[in-house]
Each structure stands twice: as C-alpha cells, then as structure tokens.
Amino acid sequence: MLRPLENRVILDISKYKKEETTSSGIILTGESSKEAPVYGVVVAVGPGRTLDNGEVVKIEVKEGDKVVYHSFTATEVEYEGKEYIIVPVQDILAVVE
C-alpha cells in the first residue's frame, strides 16, 4: 500500500471522478475543470507535520472519511491498477458527514 509522508493524505477518487466528456460528446479540456473542489475517500494518512520544536501536528481526517478537496495541488498516482491522488492536508476543505 502507499504510505503518505508528513502532512499528506491519499484519496481514492474512483467513485467521484468527473466526466471529461459532455453528454453531447464534447471533450472538456484545460485546467479550469480540475481546479474545482471535488470528492474523495481517505485511504491513508501521513503522520502529520513536524514543527520546529519537534512537536508533531496530527492530521484531523482518518481513513474512510469522505472529503471535499481542492484539486489544484493534487498529484495523481496509479497503484495496482487503481487511481489515487495525494494531497496536502491543507487542501482538504471539509469532511462529508
């Protein structure tokens, strides 16, 4: 399994991946559609950010949380045939309850 470092979180986006083709067959291009907040499920959480004094600030989300994130800084990864993204925790906007 992938293990995120520092204050990063790995999200499974397979259920929520946006369509890049409209219903009439028009293919959407450009980065603007990737900048909108989208959904994902947390599959792994890093240990947190280490402050200068050595204290570790833990991450507030946990595995299994459905979250809304800003995809601007997301890194897409394919692992064992499945698509994931890695995002810094500060790009997670909300937990869906």
Phi and psi restraints in degrees (range 20) as a CNS / XPLOR table:
assign (resid 1 and name C) (resid 2 and name N)
       (resid 2 and name CA) (resid 2 and name C) 1.0 -74.3 20.0 2
assign (resid 2 and name N) (resid 2 and name CA)
       (resid 2 and name C) (resid 3 and name N) 1.0 140.2 20.0 2
assign (resid 2 and name C) (resid 3 and name N)
       (resid 3 and name CA) (resid 3 and name C) 1.0 -124.3 20.0 2
assign (resid 3 and name N) (resid 3 and name CA)
       (resid 3 and name C) (resid 4 and name N) 1.0 113.0 20.0 2
assign (resid 3 and name C) (resid 4 and name N)
       (resid 4 and name CA) (resid 4 and name C) 1.0 -72.5 20.0 2
assign (resid 4 and name N) (resid 4 and name CA)
       (resid 4 and name C) (resid 5 and name N) 1.0 150.1 20.0 2
assign (resid 4 and name C) (resid 5 and name N)
       (resid 5 and name CA) (resid 5 and name C) 1.0 -101.6 20.0 2
assign (resid 5 and name N) (resid 5 and name CA)
       (resid 5 and name C) (resid 6 and name N) 1.0 158.2 20.0 2
assign (resid 5 and name C) (resid 6 and name N)
       (resid 6 and name CA) (resid 6 and name C) 1.0 48.5 20.0 2
assign (resid 6 and name N) (resid 6 and name CA)
       (resid 6 and name C) (resid 7 and name N) 1.0 -126.8 20.0 2
assign (resid 6 and name C) (resid 7 and name N)
       (resid 7 and name CA) (resid 7 and name C) 1.0 -101.0 20.0 2
assign (resid 7 and name N) (resid 7 and name CA)
       (resid 7 and name C) (resid 8 and name N) 1.0 42.1 20.0 2
assign (resid 7 and name C) (resid 8 and name N)
       (resid 8 and name CA) (resid 8 and name C) 1.0 -108.2 20.0 2
assign (resid 8 and name N) (resid 8 and name CA)
       (resid 8 and name C) (resid 9 and name N) 1.0 156.1 20.0 2
assign (resid 8 and name C) (resid 9 and name N)
       (resid 9 and name CA) (resid 9 and name C) 1.0 -132.4 20.0 2
assign (resid 9 and name N) (resid 9 and name CA)
       (resid 9 and name C) (resid 10 and name N) 1.0 139.9 20.0 2
assign (resid 9 and name C) (resid 10 and name N)
       (resid 10 and name CA) (resid 10 and name C) 1.0 -101.5 20.0 2
assign (resid 10 and name N) (resid 10 and name CA)
       (resid 10 and name C) (resid 11 and name N) 1.0 130.7 20.0 2
assign (resid 10 and name C) (resid 11 and name N)
       (resid 11 and name CA) (resid 11 and name C) 1.0 -118.6 20.0 2
assign (resid 11 and name N) (resid 11 and name CA)
       (resid 11 and name C) (resid 12 and name N) 1.0 140.3 20.0 2
assign (resid 11 and name C) (resid 12 and name N)
       (resid 12 and name CA) (resid 12 and name C) 1.0 -90.0 20.0 2
assign (resid 12 and name N) (resid 12 and name CA)
       (resid 12 and name C) (resid 13 and name N) 1.0 118.7 20.0 2
assign (resid 12 and name C) (resid 13 and name N)
       (resid 13 and name CA) (resid 13 and name C) 1.0 -110.0 20.0 2
assign (resid 13 and name N) (resid 13 and name CA)
       (resid 13 and name C) (resid 14 and name N) 1.0 4.9 20.0 2
assign (resid 13 and name C) (resid 14 and name N)
       (resid 14 and name CA) (resid 14 and name C) 1.0 -59.2 20.0 2
assign (resid 14 and name N) (resid 14 and name CA)
       (resid 14 and name C) (resid 15 and name N) 1.0 -35.7 20.0 2
assign (resid 14 and name C) (resid 15 and name N)
       (resid 15 and name CA) (resid 15 and name C) 1.0 -76.6 20.0 2
assign (resid 15 and name N) (resid 15 and name CA)
       (resid 15 and name C) (resid 16 and name N) 1.0 -20.1 20.0 2
assign (resid 15 and name C) (resid 16 and name N)
       (resid 16 and name CA) (resid 16 and name C) 1.0 -118.9 20.0 2
assign (resid 16 and name N) (resid 16 and name CA)
       (resid 16 and name C) (resid 17 and name N) 1.0 9.8 20.0 2
assign (resid 16 and name C) (resid 17 and name N)
       (resid 17 and name CA) (resid 17 and name C) 1.0 -62.1 20.0 2
assign (resid 17 and name N) (resid 17 and name CA)
       (resid 17 and name C) (resid 18 and name N) 1.0 130.7 20.0 2
assign (resid 17 and name C) (resid 18 and name N)
       (resid 18 and name CA) (resid 18 and name C) 1.0 -72.2 20.0 2
assign (resid 18 and name N) (resid 18 and name CA)
       (resid 18 and name C) (resid 19 and name N) 1.0 145.9 20.0 2
assign (resid 18 and name C) (resid 19 and name N)
       (resid 19 and name CA) (resid 19 and name C) 1.0 -72.1 20.0 2
assign (resid 19 and name N) (resid 19 and name CA)
       (resid 19 and name C) (resid 20 and name N) 1.0 137.1 20.0 2
assign (resid 19 and name C) (resid 20 and name N)
       (resid 20 and name CA) (resid 20 and name C) 1.0 -104.6 20.0 2
assign (resid 20 and name N) (resid 20 and name CA)
       (resid 20 and name C) (resid 21 and name N) 1.0 7.5 20.0 2
assign (resid 20 and name C) (resid 21 and name N)
       (resid 21 and name CA) (resid 21 and name C) 1.0 -128.5 20.0 2
assign (resid 21 and name N) (resid 21 and name CA)
       (resid 21 and name C) (resid 22 and name N) 1.0 132.6 20.0 2
assign (resid 21 and name C) (resid 22 and name N)
       (resid 22 and name CA) (resid 22 and name C) 1.0 -73.4 20.0 2
assign (resid 22 and name N) (resid 22 and name CA)
       (resid 22 and name C) (resid 23 and name N) 1.0 167.7 20.0 2
assign (resid 22 and name C) (resid 23 and name N)
       (resid 23 and name CA) (resid 23 and name C) 1.0 -62.5 20.0 2
assign (resid 23 and name N) (resid 23 and name CA)
       (resid 23 and name C) (resid 24 and name N) 1.0 -24.5 20.0 2
assign (resid 23 and name C) (resid 24 and name N)
       (resid 24 and name CA) (resid 24 and name C) 1.0 -88.7 20.0 2
assign (resid 24 and name N) (resid 24 and name CA)
       (resid 24 and name C) (resid 25 and name N) 1.0 2.7 20.0 2
assign (resid 24 and name C) (resid 25 and name N)
       (resid 25 and name CA) (resid 25 and name C) 1.0 96.8 20.0 2
assign (resid 25 and name N) (resid 25 and name CA)
       (resid 25 and name C) (resid 26 and name N) 1.0 4.0 20.0 2
assign (resid 25 and name C) (resid 26 and name N)
       (resid 26 and name CA) (resid 26 and name C) 1.0 -78.7 20.0 2
assign (resid 26 and name N) (resid 26 and name CA)
       (resid 26 and name C) (resid 27 and name N) 1.0 128.0 20.0 2
assign (resid 26 and name C) (resid 27 and name N)
       (resid 27 and name CA) (resid 27 and name C) 1.0 -87.7 20.0 2
assign (resid 27 and name N) (resid 27 and name CA)
       (resid 27 and name C) (resid 28 and name N) 1.0 125.9 20.0 2
assign (resid 27 and name C) (resid 28 and name N)
       (resid 28 and name CA) (resid 28 and name C) 1.0 -84.5 20.0 2
assign (resid 28 and name N) (resid 28 and name CA)
       (resid 28 and name C) (resid 29 and name N) 1.0 132.5 20.0 2
assign (resid 28 and name C) (resid 29 and name N)
       (resid 29 and name CA) (resid 29 and name C) 1.0 -125.4 20.0 2
assign (resid 29 and name N) (resid 29 and name CA)
       (resid 29 and name C) (resid 30 and name N) 1.0 171.8 20.0 2
assign (resid 29 and name C) (resid 30 and name N)
       (resid 30 and name CA) (resid 30 and name C) 1.0 96.5 20.0 2
assign (resid 30 and name N) (resid 30 and name CA)
       (resid 30 and name C) (resid 31 and name N) 1.0 166.3 20.0 2
assign (resid 30 and name C) (resid 31 and name N)
       (resid 31 and name CA) (resid 31 and name C) 1.0 -88.3 20.0 2
assign (resid 31 and name N) (resid 31 and name CA)
       (resid 31 and name C) (resid 32 and name N) 1.0 -15.2 20.0 2
assign (resid 31 and name C) (resid 32 and name N)
       (resid 32 and name CA) (resid 32 and name C) 1.0 -60.7 20.0 2
assign (resid 32 and name N) (resid 32 and name CA)
       (resid 32 and name C) (resid 33 and name N) 1.0 -35.6 20.0 2
assign (resid 32 and name C) (resid 33 and name N)
       (resid 33 and name CA) (resid 33 and name C) 1.0 -70.0 20.0 2
assign (resid 33 and name N) (resid 33 and name CA)
       (resid 33 and name C) (resid 34 and name N) 1.0 -23.8 20.0 2
assign (resid 33 and name C) (resid 34 and name N)
       (resid 34 and name CA) (resid 34 and name C) 1.0 -83.3 20.0 2
assign (resid 34 and name N) (resid 34 and name CA)
       (resid 34 and name C) (resid 35 and name N) 1.0 -9.8 20.0 2
assign (resid 34 and name C) (resid 35 and name N)
       (resid 35 and name CA) (resid 35 and name C) 1.0 -88.6 20.0 2
assign (resid 35 and name N) (resid 35 and name CA)
       (resid 35 and name C) (resid 36 and name N) 1.0 -10.0 20.0 2
assign (resid 35 and name C) (resid 36 and name N)
       (resid 36 and name CA) (resid 36 and name C) 1.0 -77.4 20.0 2
assign (resid 36 and name N) (resid 36 and name CA)
       (resid 36 and name C) (resid 37 and name N) 1.0 149.3 20.0 2
assign (resid 36 and name C) (resid 37 and name N)
       (resid 37 and name CA) (resid 37 and name C) 1.0 -62.7 20.0 2
assign (resid 37 and name N) (resid 37 and name CA)
       (resid 37 and name C) (resid 38 and name N) 1.0 141.8 20.0 2
assign (resid 37 and name C) (resid 38 and name N)
       (resid 38 and name CA) (resid 38 and name C) 1.0 -139.7 20.0 2
assign (resid 38 and name N) (resid 38 and name CA)
       (resid 38 and name C) (resid 39 and name N) 1.0 174.5 20.0 2
assign (resid 38 and name C) (resid 39 and name N)
       (resid 39 and name CA) (resid 39 and name C) 1.0 -100.9 20.0 2
assign (resid 39 and name N) (resid 39 and name CA)
       (resid 39 and name C) (resid 40 and name N) 1.0 154.8 20.0 2
assign (resid 39 and name C) (resid 40 and name N)
       (resid 40 and name CA) (resid 40 and name C) 1.0 -162.1 20.0 2
assign (resid 40 and name N) (resid 40 and name CA)
       (resid 40 and name C) (resid 41 and name N) 1.0 166.5 20.0 2
assign (resid 40 and name C) (resid 41 and name N)
       (resid 41 and name CA) (resid 41 and name C) 1.0 -114.8 20.0 2
assign (resid 41 and name N) (resid 41 and name CA)
       (resid 41 and name C) (resid 42 and name N) 1.0 130.0 20.0 2
assign (resid 41 and name C) (resid 42 and name N)
       (resid 42 and name CA) (resid 42 and name C) 1.0 -69.7 20.0 2
assign (resid 42 and name N) (resid 42 and name CA)
       (resid 42 and name C) (resid 43 and name N) 1.0 124.7 20.0 2
assign (resid 42 and name C) (resid 43 and name N)
       (resid 43 and name CA) (resid 43 and name C) 1.0 -112.8 20.0 2
assign (resid 43 and name N) (resid 43 and name CA)
       (resid 43 and name C) (resid 44 and name N) 1.0 -18.2 20.0 2
assign (resid 43 and name C) (resid 44 and name N)
       (resid 44 and name CA) (resid 44 and name C) 1.0 -158.6 20.0 2
assign (resid 44 and name N) (resid 44 and name CA)
       (resid 44 and name C) (resid 45 and name N) 1.0 146.5 20.0 2
assign (resid 44 and name C) (resid 45 and name N)
       (resid 45 and name CA) (resid 45 and name C) 1.0 -129.8 20.0 2
assign (resid 45 and name N) (resid 45 and name CA)
       (resid 45 and name C) (resid 46 and name N) 1.0 133.9 20.0 2
assign (resid 45 and name C) (resid 46 and name N)
       (resid 46 and name CA) (resid 46 and name C) 1.0 -71.2 20.0 2
assign (resid 46 and name N) (resid 46 and name CA)
       (resid 46 and name C) (resid 47 and name N) 1.0 173.6 20.0 2
assign (resid 46 and name C) (resid 47 and name N)
       (resid 47 and name CA) (resid 47 and name C) 1.0 -72.1 20.0 2
assign (resid 47 and name N) (resid 47 and name CA)
       (resid 47 and name C) (resid 48 and name N) 1.0 -18.7 20.0 2
assign (resid 47 and name C) (resid 48 and name N)
       (resid 48 and name CA) (resid 48 and name C) 1.0 117.1 20.0 2
assign (resid 48 and name N) (resid 48 and name CA)
       (resid 48 and name C) (resid 49 and name N) 1.0 177.3 20.0 2
assign (resid 48 and name C) (resid 49 and name N)
       (resid 49 and name CA) (resid 49 and name C) 1.0 -91.7 20.0 2
assign (resid 49 and name N) (resid 49 and name CA)
       (resid 49 and name C) (resid 50 and name N) 1.0 136.1 20.0 2
assign (resid 49 and name C) (resid 50 and name N)
       (resid 50 and name CA) (resid 50 and name C) 1.0 -96.4 20.0 2
assign (resid 50 and name N) (resid 50 and name CA)
       (resid 50 and name C) (resid 51 and name N) 1.0 123.5 20.0 2
assign (resid 50 and name C) (resid 51 and name N)
       (resid 51 and name CA) (resid 51 and name C) 1.0 -77.7 20.0 2
assign (resid 51 and name N) (resid 51 and name CA)
       (resid 51 and name C) (resid 52 and name N) 1.0 167.3 20.0 2
assign (resid 51 and name C) (resid 52 and name N)
       (resid 52 and name CA) (resid 52 and name C) 1.0 -57.9 20.0 2
assign (resid 52 and name N) (resid 52 and name CA)
       (resid 52 and name C) (resid 53 and name N) 1.0 -30.7 20.0 2
assign (resid 52 and name C) (resid 53 and name N)
       (resid 53 and name CA) (resid 53 and name C) 1.0 -84.3 20.0 2
assign (resid 53 and name N) (resid 53 and name CA)
       (resid 53 and name C) (resid 54 and name N) 1.0 3.6 20.0 2
assign (resid 53 and name C) (resid 54 and name N)
       (resid 54 and name CA) (resid 54 and name C) 1.0 93.6 20.0 2
assign (resid 54 and name N) (resid 54 and name CA)
       (resid 54 and name C) (resid 55 and name N) 1.0 -9.8 20.0 2
assign (resid 54 and name C) (resid 55 and name N)
       (resid 55 and name CA) (resid 55 and name C) 1.0 -71.2 20.0 2
assign (resid 55 and name N) (resid 55 and name CA)
       (resid 55 and name C) (resid 56 and name N) 1.0 139.5 20.0 2
assign (resid 55 and name C) (resid 56 and name N)
       (resid 56 and name CA) (resid 56 and name C) 1.0 -100.8 20.0 2
assign (resid 56 and name N) (resid 56 and name CA)
       (resid 56 and name C) (resid 57 and name N) 1.0 125.9 20.0 2
assign (resid 56 and name C) (resid 57 and name N)
       (resid 57 and name CA) (resid 57 and name C) 1.0 -92.2 20.0 2
assign (resid 57 and name N) (resid 57 and name CA)
       (resid 57 and name C) (resid 58 and name N) 1.0 110.8 20.0 2
assign (resid 57 and name C) (resid 58 and name N)
       (resid 58 and name CA) (resid 58 and name C) 1.0 -72.1 20.0 2
assign (resid 58 and name N) (resid 58 and name CA)
       (resid 58 and name C) (resid 59 and name N) 1.0 156.4 20.0 2
assign (resid 58 and name C) (resid 59 and name N)
       (resid 59 and name CA) (resid 59 and name C) 1.0 -85.5 20.0 2
assign (resid 59 and name N) (resid 59 and name CA)
       (resid 59 and name C) (resid 60 and name N) 1.0 138.0 20.0 2
assign (resid 59 and name C) (resid 60 and name N)
       (resid 60 and name CA) (resid 60 and name C) 1.0 -80.4 20.0 2
assign (resid 60 and name N) (resid 60 and name CA)
       (resid 60 and name C) (resid 61 and name N) 1.0 -18.6 20.0 2
assign (resid 60 and name C) (resid 61 and name N)
       (resid 61 and name CA) (resid 61 and name C) 1.0 -91.6 20.0 2
assign (resid 61 and name N) (resid 61 and name CA)
       (resid 61 and name C) (resid 62 and name N) 1.0 160.3 20.0 2
assign (resid 61 and name C) (resid 62 and name N)
       (resid 62 and name CA) (resid 62 and name C) 1.0 -133.1 20.0 2
assign (resid 62 and name N) (resid 62 and name CA)
       (resid 62 and name C) (resid 63 and name N) 1.0 165.3 20.0 2
assign (resid 62 and name C) (resid 63 and name N)
       (resid 63 and name CA) (resid 63 and name C) 1.0 -55.7 20.0 2
assign (resid 63 and name N) (resid 63 and name CA)
       (resid 63 and name C) (resid 64 and name N) 1.0 136.6 20.0 2
assign (resid 63 and name C) (resid 64 and name N)
       (resid 64 and name CA) (resid 64 and name C) 1.0 95.6 20.0 2
assign (resid 64 and name N) (resid 64 and name CA)
       (resid 64 and name C) (resid 65 and name N) 1.0 -16.2 20.0 2
assign (resid 64 and name C) (resid 65 and name N)
       (resid 65 and name CA) (resid 65 and name C) 1.0 -67.3 20.0 2
assign (resid 65 and name N) (resid 65 and name CA)
       (resid 65 and name C) (resid 66 and name N) 1.0 135.5 20.0 2
assign (resid 65 and name C) (resid 66 and name N)
       (resid 66 and name CA) (resid 66 and name C) 1.0 -89.8 20.0 2
assign (resid 66 and name N) (resid 66 and name CA)
       (resid 66 and name C) (resid 67 and name N) 1.0 127.5 20.0 2
assign (resid 66 and name C) (resid 67 and name N)
       (resid 67 and name CA) (resid 67 and name C) 1.0 -129.5 20.0 2
assign (resid 67 and name N) (resid 67 and name CA)
       (resid 67 and name C) (resid 68 and name N) 1.0 159.3 20.0 2
assign (resid 67 and name C) (resid 68 and name N)
       (resid 68 and name CA) (resid 68 and name C) 1.0 -105.0 20.0 2
assign (resid 68 and name N) (resid 68 and name CA)
       (resid 68 and name C) (resid 69 and name N) 1.0 130.5 20.0 2
assign (resid 68 and name C) (resid 69 and name N)
       (resid 69 and name CA) (resid 69 and name C) 1.0 -134.1 20.0 2
assign (resid 69 and name N) (resid 69 and name CA)
       (resid 69 and name C) (resid 70 and name N) 1.0 159.2 20.0 2
assign (resid 69 and name C) (resid 70 and name N)
       (resid 70 and name CA) (resid 70 and name C) 1.0 -94.3 20.0 2
assign (resid 70 and name N) (resid 70 and name CA)
       (resid 70 and name C) (resid 71 and name N) 1.0 122.5 20.0 2
assign (resid 70 and name C) (resid 71 and name N)
       (resid 71 and name CA) (resid 71 and name C) 1.0 -85.5 20.0 2
assign (resid 71 and name N) (resid 71 and name CA)
       (resid 71 and name C) (resid 72 and name N) 1.0 4.5 20.0 2
assign (resid 71 and name C) (resid 72 and name N)
       (resid 72 and name CA) (resid 72 and name C) 1.0 -58.3 20.0 2
assign (resid 72 and name N) (resid 72 and name CA)
       (resid 72 and name C) (resid 73 and name N) 1.0 -40.9 20.0 2
assign (resid 72 and name C) (resid 73 and name N)
       (resid 73 and name CA) (resid 73 and name C) 1.0 -107.5 20.0 2
assign (resid 73 and name N) (resid 73 and name CA)
       (resid 73 and name C) (resid 74 and name N) 1.0 13.9 20.0 2
assign (resid 73 and name C) (resid 74 and name N)
       (resid 74 and name CA) (resid 74 and name C) 1.0 -69.5 20.0 2
assign (resid 74 and name N) (resid 74 and name CA)
       (resid 74 and name C) (resid 75 and name N) 1.0 142.0 20.0 2
assign (resid 74 and name C) (resid 75 and name N)
       (resid 75 and name CA) (resid 75 and name C) 1.0 -109.9 20.0 2
assign (resid 75 and name N) (resid 75 and name CA)
       (resid 75 and name C) (resid 76 and name N) 1.0 119.5 20.0 2
assign (resid 75 and name C) (resid 76 and name N)
       (resid 76 and name CA) (resid 76 and name C) 1.0 -82.2 20.0 2
assign (resid 76 and name N) (resid 76 and name CA)
       (resid 76 and name C) (resid 77 and name N) 1.0 138.2 20.0 2
assign (resid 76 and name C) (resid 77 and name N)
       (resid 77 and name CA) (resid 77 and name C) 1.0 -139.0 20.0 2
assign (resid 77 and name N) (resid 77 and name CA)
       (resid 77 and name C) (resid 78 and name N) 1.0 139.2 20.0 2
assign (resid 77 and name C) (resid 78 and name N)
       (resid 78 and name CA) (resid 78 and name C) 1.0 -110.2 20.0 2
assign (resid 78 and name N) (resid 78 and name CA)
       (resid 78 and name C) (resid 79 and name N) 1.0 127.6 20.0 2
assign (resid 78 and name C) (resid 79 and name N)
       (resid 79 and name CA) (resid 79 and name C) 1.0 -136.8 20.0 2
assign (resid 79 and name N) (resid 79 and name CA)
       (resid 79 and name C) (resid 80 and name N) 1.0 123.7 20.0 2
assign (resid 79 and name C) (resid 80 and name N)
       (resid 80 and name CA) (resid 80 and name C) 1.0 50.8 20.0 2
assign (resid 80 and name N) (resid 80 and name CA)
       (resid 80 and name C) (resid 81 and name N) 1.0 43.2 20.0 2
assign (resid 80 and name C) (resid 81 and name N)
       (resid 81 and name CA) (resid 81 and name C) 1.0 78.0 20.0 2
assign (resid 81 and name N) (resid 81 and name CA)
       (resid 81 and name C) (resid 82 and name N) 1.0 8.1 20.0 2
assign (resid 81 and name C) (resid 82 and name N)
       (resid 82 and name CA) (resid 82 and name C) 1.0 -122.7 20.0 2
assign (resid 82 and name N) (resid 82 and name CA)
       (resid 82 and name C) (resid 83 and name N) 1.0 145.0 20.0 2
assign (resid 82 and name C) (resid 83 and name N)
       (resid 83 and name CA) (resid 83 and name C) 1.0 -92.5 20.0 2
assign (resid 83 and name N) (resid 83 and name CA)
       (resid 83 and name C) (resid 84 and name N) 1.0 132.3 20.0 2
assign (resid 83 and name C) (resid 84 and name N)
       (resid 84 and name CA) (resid 84 and name C) 1.0 -132.2 20.0 2
assign (resid 84 and name N) (resid 84 and name CA)
       (resid 84 and name C) (resid 85 and name N) 1.0 166.7 20.0 2
assign (resid 84 and name C) (resid 85 and name N)
       (resid 85 and name CA) (resid 85 and name C) 1.0 -130.6 20.0 2
assign (resid 85 and name N) (resid 85 and name CA)
       (resid 85 and name C) (resid 86 and name N) 1.0 152.2 20.0 2
assign (resid 85 and name C) (resid 86 and name N)
       (resid 86 and name CA) (resid 86 and name C) 1.0 -114.5 20.0 2
assign (resid 86 and name N) (resid 86 and name CA)
       (resid 86 and name C) (resid 87 and name N) 1.0 125.0 20.0 2
assign (resid 86 and name C) (resid 87 and name N)
       (resid 87 and name CA) (resid 87 and name C) 1.0 -128.6 20.0 2
assign (resid 87 and name N) (resid 87 and name CA)
       (resid 87 and name C) (resid 88 and name N) 1.0 147.8 20.0 2
assign (resid 87 and name C) (resid 88 and name N)
       (resid 88 and name CA) (resid 88 and name C) 1.0 -67.9 20.0 2
assign (resid 88 and name N) (resid 88 and name CA)
       (resid 88 and name C) (resid 89 and name N) 1.0 144.4 20.0 2
assign (resid 88 and name C) (resid 89 and name N)
       (resid 89 and name CA) (resid 89 and name C) 1.0 -57.7 20.0 2
assign (resid 89 and name N) (resid 89 and name CA)
       (resid 89 and name C) (resid 90 and name N) 1.0 -30.5 20.0 2
assign (resid 89 and name C) (resid 90 and name N)
       (resid 90 and name CA) (resid 90 and name C) 1.0 -67.5 20.0 2
assign (resid 90 and name N) (resid 90 and name CA)
       (resid 90 and name C) (resid 91 and name N) 1.0 -12.9 20.0 2
assign (resid 90 and name C) (resid 91 and name N)
       (resid 91 and name CA) (resid 91 and name C) 1.0 -90.2 20.0 2
assign (resid 91 and name N) (resid 91 and name CA)
       (resid 91 and name C) (resid 92 and name N) 1.0 -1.1 20.0 2
assign (resid 91 and name C) (resid 92 and name N)
       (resid 92 and name CA) (resid 92 and name C) 1.0 -85.1 20.0 2
assign (resid 92 and name N) (resid 92 and name CA)
       (resid 92 and name C) (resid 93 and name N) 1.0 119.4 20.0 2
assign (resid 92 and name C) (resid 93 and name N)
       (resid 93 and name CA) (resid 93 and name C) 1.0 -90.4 20.0 2
assign (resid 93 and name N) (resid 93 and name CA)
       (resid 93 and name C) (resid 94 and name N) 1.0 -31.8 20.0 2
assign (resid 93 and name C) (resid 94 and name N)
       (resid 94 and name CA) (resid 94 and name C) 1.0 -165.1 20.0 2
assign (resid 94 and name N) (resid 94 and name CA)
       (resid 94 and name C) (resid 95 and name N) 1.0 156.9 20.0 2
assign (resid 94 and name C) (resid 95 and name N)
       (resid 95 and name CA) (resid 95 and name C) 1.0 -102.7 20.0 2
assign (resid 95 and name N) (resid 95 and name CA)
       (resid 95 and name C) (resid 96 and name N) 1.0 131.2 20.0 2
assign (resid 95 and name C) (resid 96 and name N)
       (resid 96 and name CA) (resid 96 and name C) 1.0 -87.8 20.0 2
assign (resid 96 and name N) (resid 96 and name CA)
       (resid 96 and name C) (resid 97 and name N) 1.0 121.8 20.0 2
